[in-house]
């Protein structure tokens, strides 16, 4: 099952990534407001789909292609009469019409959770959740819900990676894991798409917000939706879940076979493309905050035990043991954080324009020479302080006045020790007094 993935890139960035992977796209790309770019992409959001540029009914069937070829042959075949009265048929343009035109591809915004073309009413969220994934074994048999889509409407769903939850303690604890390609390339999931038009109301879900237009029931606006195909999990992810999304190699021949711009026939070759991914993947536990729909943060794709993750308890104790250095260099950012800052650089309002790095502490400036002289002149001198203290020799100090004695238990107060010079002076005064 694939119930949550990451797509924090803007459409222009996704287009550049795909072009670098030999996946060209023609026409205009969706606006930034038409899709949800988030690290916590949930069902019901509008995402980016790469598909063949075919009509809404899908790729043409073999009969439709034969009819189109015959029509082109009739239009391009010309009969002319020569000078001697004979007739000649120009078939040069006929041969040119039979040559297949190069396939065209486009990037389109669609809602996650396939709604079949025969649907007339807006389905509830529970019904939508049942069509976010399509099992590969359900496409082996003819008929069924996916029959039309697998023949004519195949696509690729673009993502940066997907989430899966590891169940522990009998399912009481669920630990989210993030899975991405080891080479850092975009993930291309095999998918199916469809479009429908509701009767009586027109609904849209742009950026997760629902709106209704009952007054415009005759509008030509259509709802485009998609599903992600899942298969058996590979050996690397078997511990995490028994199923995983079908991942196609970017720009490969298998991918363009799957897209089938001119092929509407379901073949065993197409079925064989739906297999576990054999390339190298990165899989690691991430923050449990990703479990709540609506949360969004670049740390959702950062490993819990990464040096960049502040929630890692080992980093907390490791940083406390580090000696302070004079350098102010910050730790290197991960590729996901750099991408997030690039995507948020345009049109993002900062909550605080200025940040005070002093944490409320201001450095006290040293007083200049003039201030120092003024402070010295206003401060009392040592001699004046001594004179003030000798002016009232009999006045008890606050500490002595607060001292109490008990007649039974309190020990006698010890007399303060006097210096030899002061003791001699006192004795001399007493002798002179009695001698006089």
C-alpha positions, 0 to 999 in steps of 0.5 A, spaced: 500 500 500 502 507 498 498 512 502 502 517 503 508 520 499 512 526 499 512 532 493 515 538 495 517 541 489 514 546 484 511 544 477 517 548 474 522 544 478 519 537 477 519 539 469 526 540 469 528 534 473 524 530 468 527 533 462 534 531 465 532 524 465 530 524 458 522 525 459 520 531 455 514 534 456 510 539 451 505 545 453 504 549 459 505 546 466 500 547 472 500 553 476 503 553 483 496 554 486 494 548 482 498 543 486 499 541 493 507 541 494 508 538 501 512 533 504 506 530 507 502 528 501 495 525 502 489 522 498 485 527 495 491 532 494 492 535 487 499 532 485 503 531 478 502 526 473 506 525 467 502 522 461 501 521 453 498 527 450 491 523 448 484 525 448 480 525 455 477 518 452 484 515 452 489 512 447 486 511 440 484 503 439 487 499 433 480 500 429 480 508 431 487 508 428 486 504 422 480 509 420 484 515 421 489 512 417 484 510 411 481 517 412 488 520 411 489 516 405 483 518 402 484 526 403 492 525 401 491 521 395 490 526 389 489 524 381 491 528 376 490 528 368 496 528 364 497 531 357 496 525 353 489 524 357 492 518 362 491 519 369 496 518 375 495 518 382 500 521 387 501 517 393 507 520 395 503 524 401 500 517 402 506 514 404 508 520 409 501 520 412 502 513 414 508 514 418 507 515 425 508 522 428 512 523 434 509 522 441 507 528 445 507 528 453 505 533 458 505 534 466 498 535 468 495 536 475 490 531 478 487 529 484 489 522 488 484 517 488 481 515 481 474 517 480 471 513 474 468 516 468 461 513 469 461 517 476 455 522 476 456 524 483 461 527 488 464 520 492 465 521 499 472 520 502 471 513 504 470 511 497 475 515 494 480 512 499 478 505 496 481 507 489 488 511 491 491 504 490 490 499 484 493 492 485 497 489 479 494 482 480 487 485 479 489 487 472 491 480 469 483 479 468 479 482 463 473 486 465 472 490 472 473 497 474 480 498 471 479 495 464 478 501 461 483 505 464 489 499 463 487 499 456 487 507 454 489 511 460 496 509 463 500 514 466 506 516 471 505 519 478 511 523 480 514 523 487 520 524 491 519 518 495 513 515 499 512 513 507 510 506 510 509 504 517 512 499 521 508 495 526 510 494 532 508 491 539 502 487 535 500 493 531 500 498 538 506 502 535 507 504 528 513 507 526 513 511 519 519 510 514 521 514 508 523 510 502 527 514 496 531 512 491 539 512 493 541 516 487 536 522 489 532 521 482 525 523 482 520 516 483 516 515 478 510 510 480 506 506 475 499 509 475 492 509 471 488 516 470 481 518 468 476 524 468 469 525 469 464 530 469 459 530 475 451 531 474 448 537 477 454 540 481 462 541 479 467 540 484 474 541 485 479 540 490 485 545 489 490 544 495 486 540 499 480 545 499 473 543 496 469 548 493 462 547 489 459 550 483 451 548 483 450 554 478 454 552 473 452 545 472 453 545 464 460 547 465 465 543 461 470 543 467 472 535 468 475 532 474 482 528 473 484 523 478 489 518 478 491 511 482 498 508 484 499 501 482 502 496 487 505 490 487 509 485 492 514 488 496 522 487 494 527 483 499 529 490 501 522 492 504 519 486 506 520 487 513 516 494 512 510 491 508 508 486 504 506 491 498 510 497 495 508 501 489 511 499 482 517 504 480 519 505 473 526 507 471 526 514 469 526 515 461 527 508 460 524 504 454 519 500 459 516 507 462 515 509 455 512 502 453 507 503 459 505 510 457 503 507 450 501 514 447 499 510 440 497 503 444 491 501 447 491 494 447 493 490 454 498 485 453 502 480 457 508 485 456 505 491 459 503 486 465 510 484 466 512 491 467 508 491 474 514 488 478 518 490 484 523 495 484 530 492 483 534 498 484 537 501 490 533 504 495 534 508 502 529 506 507 530 509 514 525 511 520 522 518 520 518 523 525 512 520 527 509 527 526 508 525 519 502 521 521 498 527 522 495 529 515 496 537 514 503 537 518 508 539 513 516 539 515 522 538 511 524 534 517 519 528 515 524 526 510 530 526 515 532 520 518 531 520 526 538 518 527 541 524 523 546 529 525 541 534 522 535 532 526 534 535 533 530 530 536 536 525 536 537 524 543 545 522 541 546 529 538 543 532 544 549 529 548 554 529 543 553 537 542 554 538 550 560 534 550 563 538 544 568 544 546 566 551 543 570 553 537 571 560 534 568 558 528 561 560 526 560 555 521 553 551 521 552 544 520 551 542 513 544 541 510 541 535 507 539 535 500 531 535 502 532 541 506 536 545 501 530 543 496 525 546 501 528 552 502 529 553 494 522 552 493 520 556 499 524 562 497 519 565 492 513 568 495 514 566 502 513 571 508 517 570 514 514 571 521 520 575 523 524 579 519 530 580 524 532 575 529 536 577 535 542 572 536 544 575 543 538 571 546 536 578 550 543 579 553 546 586 551 554 587 552 556 592 557 560 597 554 567 599 558 566 607 560 571 612 557 576 616 561 571 622 563 566 617 565 571 613 570 574 620 573 567 622 574 565 615 578 572 616 582 570 623 584 563 621 586 565 615 590 567 616 598 574 615 599 577 610 604 579 616 609 572 619 610 569 612 610 574 611 616 572 617 620 565 616 619 565 609 622 570 612 628 565 618 629 560 613 633 564 608 637 559 606 641 553 605 636 552 598 636 552 594 629 546 591 626 549 584 627 550 585 634 543 588 636 540 582 633 544 577 637 540 574 643 543 570 649 540 565 653 541 564 661 542 557 660 544 554 654 547 559 650 555 560 650 558 566 652 560 571 646 567 571 644 570 577 644 573 580 637 580 579 637 584 585 637 591 587 633 597 587 638 598 595 636 590 597 638 591 592 645 597 596 647 594 603 646 588 601 650 592 599 656 596 605 656 590 609 656 587 606 662 594 606 666 594 614 664 587 614 667 588 611 674 595 614 674 592 621 674 
